Amino acid sequence: MSSVLLDTHVVLWLATSPERVPPNLTASLTKAEHLFVSPVSAFELAQKARFGRLPQAEAVLARWGELLERMIATELPLTGSEMLHAGSLRWEHRDPFDRLIVAQAQLFGLTVATKDEAIRGFGAVSCEAWE
């Protein structure tokens, strides 16, 4: 059994349009020992909603705690250690949200559920199959 960290878009899609999540990933998440969500995802959704780039995020954020309970997901802590690790990753990708999610996955020994090709292509983190 695995422990899986959900990337921001996976959290959003599970909450608003679960048909966008491939059936094999949905099955893997159901079988996972533990599901985790980063507080970085809440921040990313809030930023995108604030700038009008993701209006549906507001409804997700309004019921964030309820959503985590429904998904039986645990919110990871976010400390200076994760921030330092994210900042020092040998990875040219500049997206701070992705860097923090990858850092948390590495430090907590988690597999990432993501469609993001930048994360999937970074060899230093394992990802769930996305088909």
N, C-alpha and C positions, 0 to 999 in steps of 0.2 A: 504494500500500500504506500501511496505517496502523499506528500504534503504539498499543496499547490497554492501559489500566490497569483491572484487574479489581476491581470493588467486592467487599467482603467476602462478601456472600451468593453472588456468582457463584463465587468460589473454593470456598466451602463446597458449593454445589450441584454444581459440576464434580467434586468429590471424593466426594460422598455420594449425590447423586441427579441425575445429568446430564439426566434427562428433564425436569427443571424449567427447563432452559435452552432457550429457543426454538431450533428448527432453524436459522432464519436467523442468529441470533447465533452458534451453534456454527460455521456455515459462515464467518462473518466472522472469527471467532477463528482458524480454521484458515488463512485467507488472510492474516491480519495479518503484517506484517513483524516486529514484536516484541510480546510480551506482557509486561506488568509487573504485579507485585503489591507493594502497600505493606506495610511492616512493621506499619503501623497495623492491618492486617487480622489479623495474628497476635495483637496486643494485644487487639483487639476480641473475637476468638474466645475468647481466654484469660479475659477478664473475664466473658463470658457463660457459659462453662463453669463458672467458679468460683462464680458465683451460681446455678448450676443452671438457667439459662434456655436453655441450648443444650448438652445433654449430648453430642450427637454430635460436637461440636467437639473434644473431648479426643482422639479417634482421629485427626482431621485434624492437630491440633497435634503429636501424637506422631510423625507422618511428614511434617512440614512441608517439610524439605529435599527429600525424595524426591518429594513432590507437585509442588514447583516444577520439579524436573527432568523429571518426567513431562509436565507441561504446557508444558515448554520456556519457562518464564517466568523473568524476572529480577526479583530483589527490589530495589526502589529504595532509595537511601540516604534517611535521614531526618535532617535537620540543623536547626539553629536557623532557617535561612532559610525552610524550609517551615513551621515552627511560627509564625514571625512573620507570614508571608503568610496562613496559615490564620486567625490571630487578627485580622487586619485586613481580611478579606473583607467587603465591603458586602453582607451576606446575613443575614437574620434567623434563619436556621436555626441552632439551638444545638448540634446533635449534633457533638461534637468529632471523632469518627471521620470523619464525612462531610466536615467542614470540611477536615481534613487530606488526605483523598483528593482533594478538589476542588483544594486548593492545589497538591498534587503534580502533578495533571493539568495545571493551568495553567502551572506553572513548567517542566515537562518537555515541554510541547506534546503531551500525550496525549489521546486520546479515552477516555471512561469507559464501561465495560460495566456497566450497572446497571439494575435495575428500579425503584429508589428514586425516587419521584415528586418528592421535594424536590430531589434532585440534577438530575433530568431537567428540572425546571422552572426551575432556576437558569440564566439565559441566558448566563452568562459561562464556560460549559464545554460542550464538545461531547460527545454521548453516542451510542453505537451504537444502532441501531434495536432495539427490543424488541417483537416481535410474536408 
